Every structure is written in C-alpha cells, then in structure tokens.
Amino acid sequence: MIDALFGYDSNNVAFDIQRAHSAELTIARLRAWIWGITAVVASLLLGNIAGSFGIDFFHIAWESFKHVLW
C-alpha cells in the first residue's frame, strides 16, 4: 500500500542503496589513495630536505634504540 502511494518498489530501493554504497566505497578508496600518495611524497621531500641540512633520521633512531637497550 505504501509502495503504491509513494511510487517506491522494494527492489528499486535495495538497488539504489547498493549503488550508493558502492559509490561510497569507491570514493573512500580514492581518498585513501590520494592521502597515501600525498603522505609518501611529503615524507620523501621532508627526508631530502632534512638530509640537505645534515639531519640523519636513521642515525638518530639507531642511537635512541641503542640507548634504550644499553
């Protein structure tokens, strides 16, 4: 009765919800890829800039790790 009043069919509603969910997943994946690529590029640039100023993150991390162990 309600379907006839508003023009909705339960199959059409389920299909529309499935399509909307699929679009949301695609957008979420796209956003994750964009943020991932942005984070990688930013990290590489930060590492190169720090290296040009003589800052060695691996040496700092290794010395900190040795300090914790010994």
Sequence and secondary structure as in RCSB ss.txt:
>XXXX:A:sequence
MIDALFGYDSNNVAFDIQRAHSAELTIARLRAWIWGITAVVASLLLGNIAGSFGIDFFHIAWESFKHVLW
>XXXX:A:secstr
 HHHHHT  HHHHHHHHHHHHHHHHHHHHHHHHHHHHHHHHHHHHHHHHHHHTT  HHHHHHHHHHHHH 
